[in-house]
Amino acid sequence: MGLISLFMGYIFLSSLIFGTAMGAVHRYDFVLKETNFTKLCSTKSILTVNDSFPGPEIRVRKGDTVFVNVHNQGTYGVTIHWHGVKQPRNPWSDGPENITQCPIPAGTNFTQEIALSTEEGTLWWHAHSDWTRATVHGAIIIHPANGTSGYPYPEPFAEKTIVLASWYKSDVMEVINTALATGGEPNSSDAFTINGQPGDLYACSNETTHRILVRRGKTYLLRIVNAVLNEEMFFGIAKHNLTVVGQDGAYLKPNTVEYITITPGQTMDVLVTANQSAGSYYIAASAFAESGVPFDNTTTTAILQYEGNQTTSSIPFPNLPAYNDTDAAARFFASVKALASEEHPVNVPKNITRRIYMTASINSLPCPSNQTCTGANGNIQAASLNNISFTTPSVDILQAYYRNISDIFTTDFPDQPPMYFNFTGNVDNVTWFTKEGTRVILLDYGEEVEMVYQGTNLVAAENHPMHLHGFSFYLVGMNKGNFNVSTDPLRYNLIDPPEVNTIGLPMNGWAAVRFTADNPGVWFMHCHLERHTTWGMSSVVIVKDGGTNETSMRQPPSYMPPCSTS
């Protein structure tokens, strides 16, 4: 694979690769600094990695190891997370701020080890501190291991990466800090982007709209990443079907559709055959946002452009569902099945030893008497899991757990909500207030776990893309309404459920996942809508050591970024 160069002129990224018994080892340098970019008729400075937006790709093979030396030349502390990488026994390099490490201080560097295991397909990396992931993110491309049969579908002619993201005219850190100061909703983004460009439907963007050049009759693999901050997205290509073959670093049964629904945090591998008349065709993505909360109701575009003579006088546009088309999103999610082949088997836990029923809610916190708040009913906007709004500590939880530092967190996160009511019905007689705390879920090594996420109608019913670090899990069930413990498990898919790391919990609905707690360490669990994580829709899963070296968390590296207090 050798040296990887950026599409920009000045190369900061290097990849040194050498073989080991367990796979190749790659070394990269990521340099974070402020860079000037022009979008939407204005130039602004944004935090980037290696001067690029989106950031550089990491290209590896299954089972490889990657060392990334992160150089923070920005103005404040930052962390990097390797989204969907399980990091066996190695939470020290997972990256969420004050969960597994404290931020990398400005003017310093920190080397992280990314240990790949069973992942194969497309994942991504992103900043995991405040809202810096708006511009600090990039794809991780994991090819099949050498000596294997390769892709479980015909080899594509070429591969293209598509990264969906949010663009703000104002400084993204000011957006969230202003919202936190007032207790209200943060401003929506001003645009979405495809590979850094908003596209033809935005002022001043049509000269720089991203283009993908294709050859008629050839099939291409599109690796799609949703790095958008706060919206789930519909995505399609005019007059071209999409065959979905992978999600979140695992293969799927080929599924041909007109559009996909992809939540923040998810990745999808899609085959597209250039089988239309030579010409140009719009690629487009727009928000799926069925609730009444503010959202970016714009559409980003790129262009699929055929080689040779163009026969189309105008560029056709894909038929994407309406922003509030719940049924369209549900149909897509229901169509996703694991490949479940001999080479890519499904191993769904069936002897469940731990069941957790978890409400995901938008809530309120009381407004202080000396302050004016702009959240619901004049209070502070909050979010919770089982009515606990997560409070991020000043010392990272991993260090506190490993070194037995007291008064940082408690292990009493409840396995069920504090009270039962019609979660998805009329909740006018239910309190909207939540409790704050740093309460974590403690699991024994080897437990077979079922988590049922339950959406609620408190304050505002919304979709919630739930993500668990350190694991892939099987999505065995999903539906509207309140989960019924007697009847809904009878309809679980235990044959070919998709193995994913992020699921789209439907508005006023539920989703059930299963996994085996076989990765010791401290792992963040949160909604991947950034404003919900900021408001506290998070918790931490701690998996205890299993009693042997091979089933125990690794020792910490010689250096970890310092915390402000310890």
Secondary structure, 3 states (H helix, E strand, C coil): CCCCCCCCCCCCCCCCCECCCCCCEEEEEEEEEEEEEEECCEEEEEEEECCECCCCCEEEECCCEEEEEEEECCCCCECEEEECCCCCCCHHHCCCECCCECCECCCCEEEEEEECCCCCEEEEEEECCCCHHHCCEEEEEEECCCCCCCCCCCCCCEEEEEEEEEECCCCHHHHHHHHHHHCCCCCCCCEEEECCECCCCCCCCCCCCCEEEECCCCEEEEEEEECCCCCEEEEEECCECEEEEEECCEEEEEEEECCEEECCCCEEEEEEECCCCCCEEEEEEEEECCCCCCCCCCEEEEEEEECCCCCCCCCCCCCCCCCCCHHHHHHHHHCCCECCCCCCCCCCCCCCCEEEEEEEEEEEECCCCCCCCCCHHHCEEEEEECCEEECCCCCCHHHHHHCCCCCCCECCCCCCCCCCCCCCCCCCCCCCECEEECECEEECCCCEEEEEEEECCCCCCCCEEEEECCCCEEEEEEEECCCCCCCHHHHCCCCCCCEECEEEECCCEEEEEEEECCCCEEEEEEECCHHHHHHCCEEEEEECCCCCHHHCCCCCCCCCCCCCCC
